[in-house]
Amino acid sequence: MNLSASILLKISLATGLLFPTHAPIQQDTVPVTVVITNLVSPTSTITLNFYNSSESFLKSGKAALHKKIVPQQQNTVQFQVELEPGEWAIALSQDVNDNGKMDRNFLGIPTEPYAFSNNVRPRFKAPDFEECMFVAEGESQTVAIRLEK
């Protein structure tokens, strides 16, 4: 390194220390606590899919995050995930017969318990992303979901 480059480096380091820039700190993730209540089975696996766009919502294999939880003889499950700040929606189901899939009737309607964030209870069609959406922001957040038969 020549002398002028060395001087420029020292000046830039000194001014950065004396006059630091206060750019907003970008938060990488938000800790989100998910609480699932009213479990049908205290031992059957719960499958959760986390979506971060309306285009991917409820599309097979398109979840941004996929998680399986096995309750430990409890009727309530609580766990934490780290989500990028922004809009999210959760779809979950409990595999009460532990066959590794969501069982459905001849019309395609689930026969095992399922739920969505915001406790949306669809009657005649699948819910929209916007209905189930919550915003992950701040230092921490809790999303409570009540599982229904």
N, C-alpha and C positions, 0 to 999 in steps of 0.2 A: 504494500500500500504506500503510495507516495505521500508526501507531507501535506499537500492541499486536501487530499481525500481524507487523511487522518484528522485534519482540523475540521472539515465539514462534518465528519462523523461525530466528533466531540461536541460540536455546536448543536447538532440535531438532537443528540442525547441530552444535553444540558437544557435546551429549550423544552424538550418533552418532559423533563423532570420539573422544571420551573413553571412551565405553562402547560399542564396536561390538558388534553382535550377530554371533554366530558360527553362522549358519545353515549347514547342510551345502551345499557347492557341488554343484550338479547338473551332472553331466557330459553334454554335449550329444551327443557321438559317441565311439565307440571305434574307433581305427585297427585294422583287421583285415587281416592279410597272408594272402592266399590263394595256396597253392602247389599247382599241378596237375602231377602227374608221369605218366610212362608214356603220353605223347601218341602216338596212332596216326599222325598226320601232323604234320610240323614246320611246315606252312604253312596248314592248314585252320582255319577259324574255330571258336572255342569260344564257345558261348552259355551264360551263367550266369544263373540266376534265384534271387534271394534272397527268402525268405519269412519273415514274422515272426508267423505264426499257423497253427494247424492247419486253420482254416476255409479259408484261401487256398492251402494247400500243394498244389502240382501242378495248380492250376486255371489254365486258359489266361487270360492277361491279368491275373492277380491277384497277380503278384509285386510285392513292395514295391520291389525294385530289379532292373533288367535290365541286363546288361553283355555286350558282345561283345569278345573278345580274339583277335587274330591272332598266333600264335607267329611269332617271327622266326628261323626255321630252328633251332628248339630243340625238345628232347623234354620240356622242363620249362618251365612258365610261372609267374611270380611277379608279383603286383601287390597294391596296397593299396586298400581301400575304407573309407569311414567309415560305420559302422553305429550306429544308436541303441542304447543299452544295452538288453539284454533277450535274449529267445530268438529264434534264427534257424536256418534250415536252407537249404542250397544244393542245387540240382539243376542239373547241367550236361550238355552234350552237345557232341560235335565233329562238325561237318558235313564229313565227309571227301570227299564229292563236290561240295561247294560249290554246292549247289542252293538254299540258303537255307531248308531245312526239315529236320525230323527224319524220316528215312525209316523206314517200318515195314513189317512183313510183313503177310500177309492176316489174321493174328490180332490185329494192332495192336501187336505187340511191336517195339520199336526195333531196327533193323538197323545203326544207327550207334552208335559208342561213347558211353556215358553213365555218369554217376557221381553220387553224393550225398555230402554232408558226413557225417562219421563213417565213411566208406567202407562204407556199408551196401550189401550186394549182395542185392537181392531175387530170389527164385527164381520165385514163382508169382503175386505180386501187387505192386503199387506199394508202396513203403515208407510208413510213417506219419511225420508231422511229428516226433513224439517220438523215433523211431529216429534221425533225421538231425539233430536239434536240438543246437545248441551255444549257450552263453550268452556274448554279447558284454559284457565287463566289464573293468574295470581300465584301465591305461594303454595297453596294446597286446596283441595276440593273434595267433596264427598258426593257420590251418586248413589242413591238408594233405589233399589228395584225390588218390587214384590212379585214373586213368581206365582202364577195362577195355573190352575189345572185346565 
